[in-house]
Amino acid sequence: MPSKRSPSTLDTHLGYWLRMVSNAVSQSFARRVEHEGVTVAEWVFLRALYDAGRVAPSQLAEGMGMTRGAISKLSDRLAEKSLIDRHDNPDDKRAHKLALTKAGRALVPRLARLADENDAAFFGGLTADERRRLAQLLQKIVRDRELTGVPVD
């Protein structure tokens, strides 16, 4: 005889709660960086380039877990905004390297502050131990599921 058990409700799933928090955190941050004239994907790109210095687009794509096409589109947008420059590669005339402009380098710390403020707004109610434990649990899921790439949206 088939079971008459009701299907589980949305709020019984951890994914539901994770998505609720993730959406709120992401949307809030997107609004914050939008006021600085960039998208979240552009912020992630700028932050990666900040650490990399002058780098080939293919290396950036690999490090960020993105396609070369996605990196190309982002670099086009950021070059139009004068936040990055393309430099000829002296070792290969067909290739180029990307680097932050002075304006791009100055923007990254401001965007990082916005990220810090956004985290504080959402996770400031947790104790330091709770934040550390939450980070550990999320990182464990990432490792166990072998999740790669940098989330950009």
N, C-alpha and C positions, 0 to 999 in steps of 0.2 A: 504494500500500500504506500503510495507516494506521501512524502512528508508535507504537512501544511505549514511548515515553518516560514515566517516572513523573511524576505530578503533583508540583508543587513542595511542599516541606515547609513547615510553619508558620514555622519559624525562618529561612527564607530571605527573609521579607518584613519590610521596615522597620516596617510597621504593627504587626506582632506585637511587636517590641521596644519600640516607642513605647507601645503599649497596656499592656505589662507594667509599664513605668516609670510611666506615667500612672495606672494603677489603684493601684499601690503608694503613690504620692505622694498621690493623692486620698483613698484610704481612711485613710491615716495622719492626714492633716489633718482629715478628718471626725471621727475619734475624738478628736482634740485639741480641736476647737471644741465637740464634744458635751459635754465636761466643763465648758464655760462656758455650757451651756444653749441653744446655737443650732445650726442646721444650716449647711452650707456656703452654701446659697442665701441664708439669712438674713445670714450674714457678708458676702456680696457686696453685698447690699442695704444693710446698715448702712454698709459702706465707701463705697459710692457716695453715700449720704445725708450722710456725714461731710463730704465735699467740697462737696456741693451746697448745704448749709445747709437753708433752707426752700424746698421745691420741690413743684410739682404732680405727682401720680402719673403723669400722661401724659408729662411731661418726663423723669421718672425711667425710665419704661418705654422711651422712645425712646433715651435715653442708654445703657441697659443692653442694648438689643436684645431686650427681653422684651415680652410682651403686657400690656395693661392688666389683664387678668384675673389673670395671674400676679403682677403688682405688688400688686393688690388682696388676693389671698390672703396674700402675704408681709406686707403691711402690717397685715392683721388679726392675724396671729400675733404680729408684733412689738409691736403695740399691747397685746395681751393680756399680753405679757411686760413691759410698761411700758418698752420700749426706744425707742419712737417715739410722737409725739403727732400728732394731726390738728388743724390750725388752719383755721378758716373763712377763706375768701378774701374779703376786703372788696370786691373788684372783681366777684365773681360768687358770689352766695349759694348757688348749686347746687354750687359747687366747693369744694375744700379743698386745703390744702398739708400736706406731711409734714415733720417735723423730728425730729431725735434728742432724746430726753429727756436729762437729766443722766446717768442711768445708761447710756443708749445711747452717749453721747459718751465716757464713761469706759471702756466696754467695747471700743471700736474699737482703741485702741492695744494693749490686751492681746491681742486677736485677731490684730492685725498682727504682734506678737512671736511668736505661735504659728506664723504663716505663715512668718516669717523662720527660726524654729528648724526647721520642717519642711523648708524648702528646704536649710538647712545640713546636715540629717541625710541628705538624699538626694544633694545636689550638692556637698557639702563636699569630697569626694574628687577633684573636678575642680580644675584650676588656674584662676586668674582668667581666663586667656586661653581655656581650654576652655569655661568657663561663658559667656563673652562670645560665643564662636563658636557654641555650641549655641543660645543665645538668638537670634543673627542668623539661623541656619538655620531655626529654627522660625518666626520672624517673617516670613522670606521666603516660606515655605509659606503662612502666613496671608494675606499680601498677594497672592501668585500665585493662590490659590484664592478670593480675595475673601471670606474667612471673616469673619463679623461676629457681634456679640452677645458677651455676657460668659458664659464657661462657669460654670455654677452647680452642676453635678453630675458 
